[in-house]
């Protein structure tokens, strides 16, 4: 990333927040423009699930890099075959549980969305029924 935004992304969210605050202090339209850019580009969109997953992947990558530096690689042998087998099985099981939990959350979100939509449609139907029962004004000729 050779762009200014890419360099600030490398530093992280605190750099964007500081830039926005300084923009407001210097001249409020600059701060406002920065805020709109952050919201529009999704850089501050914690509510977006794909962004959260991207940050989680980046964090996992950083942890893996640190493990590579400290322990000689993720897939490196510890020298104990039983421990290596246990570690591999445990990591596989944790990844499976993580995938199942994400699927559960997706189903939960879908059920919540459906319930909210059904409630909206029920309320809308009651409003229509009430409007249909209300006396219609007489037209004068």
C-alpha positions in Angstrom: 0.0 0.0 0.0 1.8 3.1 -1.2 -1.0 5.5 -0.6 -1.4 7.8 2.4 -4.5 6.0 3.5 -2.6 2.7 3.2 0.2 4.0 5.5 -2.3 5.2 8.0 -4.1 1.8 7.8 -0.8 0.2 8.7 -0.7 2.2 11.9 -4.3 1.3 12.8 -7.6 2.9 14.0 -5.9 5.2 16.6 -4.1 7.0 13.7 -7.4 7.6 11.9 -9.0 8.9 15.0 -6.1 11.2 15.8 -6.2 12.5 12.2 -9.9 13.1 12.5 -9.6 15.0 15.8 -6.7 17.1 14.4 -8.9 17.9 11.4 -11.7 19.1 13.6 -9.2 21.2 15.7 -7.5 22.7 12.6 -10.7 23.4 10.5 -14.0 21.6 11.2 -14.7 20.7 7.5 -11.5 18.7 7.3 -12.5 16.8 10.4 -16.0 16.2 9.0 -14.6 15.1 5.6 -12.3 12.6 7.4 -15.2 11.3 9.4 -17.3 10.8 6.3 -14.4 9.1 4.6 -13.9 6.7 7.5 -17.6 5.8 7.6 -17.9 5.5 3.9 -14.8 3.4 3.4 -15.8 1.1 6.3 -12.5 1.7 8.1 -14.4 2.4 11.4 -17.3 0.0 10.7 -17.1 -2.3 13.7 -20.7 -3.2 13.1 -19.8 -4.7 9.7 -19.1 -8.4 10.2 -16.8 -8.8 7.3 -14.6 -6.0 8.7 -14.6 -7.6 12.1 -13.5 -10.9 10.4 -10.8 -9.0 8.5 -9.4 -7.6 11.8 -9.6 -11.0 13.4 -7.6 -12.5 10.5 -5.0 -9.7 10.7 -4.7 -10.3 14.5 -4.4 -14.0 14.0 -1.7 -13.3 11.4 0.2 -11.2 13.8 0.0 -13.8 16.5 1.1 -16.5 14.1 4.1 -14.3 13.0 5.1 -13.8 16.7 4.8 -17.6 17.2 7.0 -18.1 14.2 9.6 -15.8 15.7 9.5 -17.2 19.2 8.9 -20.9 18.6 10.4 -21.5 15.2 7.3 -21.8 13.2 3.6 -22.8 13.6 4.1 -26.2 12.1 7.5 -26.8 13.5 8.1 -29.7 15.7 8.5 -29.3 19.5 10.6 -32.4 19.6 7.8 -34.4 21.2 5.7 -36.4 18.8 2.8 -36.9 21.3 2.7 -33.2 22.1 2.8 -32.2 18.4 -0.1 -34.6 17.7 -2.1 -33.2 20.6 -1.4 -29.6 19.5 -2.5 -30.3 16.0 -5.7 -32.1 17.1 -6.5 -29.3 19.6 -6.0 -26.6 17.0 -8.2 -28.4 14.5 -10.9 -28.9 17.1 -10.8 -25.2 18.1 -11.1 -24.1 14.4 -14.1 -26.4 14.0 -15.7 -24.9 17.1 -15.0 -21.4 15.9 -16.7 -22.2 12.5 -19.7 -23.8 14.3 -20.0 -20.7 16.5 -19.9 -18.4 13.5 -22.6 -20.5 11.8 -24.7 -20.3 15.0 -24.4 -16.5 15.1 -25.4 -16.2 11.4 -28.5 -18.4 12.1 -29.3 -16.3 15.2 -29.0 -13.0 13.2 -31.2 -14.5 10.5 -33.8 -15.5 13.0 -33.8 -12.1 14.6 -34.1 -10.4 11.3 -37.0 -12.7 10.3 -38.8 -12.0 13.7 -38.3 -8.2 13.2 -39.6 -8.4 9.6 -42.6 -10.5 10.7 -43.4 -8.0 13.4 -43.2 -5.2 10.9 -45.6 -7.0 8.5 -48.0 -7.7 11.3 -48.0 -4.1 12.4 -48.4 -3.0 8.9 -51.4 -5.3 8.4 -53.1 -3.9 11.6 -52.6 -0.4 10.3 -54.2 -1.3 7.0 -57.1 -3.0 8.7 -57.7 0.0 11.0 -57.6 2.4 8.0 -60.1 0.2 6.1 -62.5 0.2 9.0 -62.3 3.9 9.5 -65.3 5.9 8.0 -64.5 7.3 4.6 -65.2 11.1 4.2 -68.2 12.0 2.1 -67.5 13.8 -1.2 -69.7 16.7 -1.9 -70.7 17.5 -5.5 
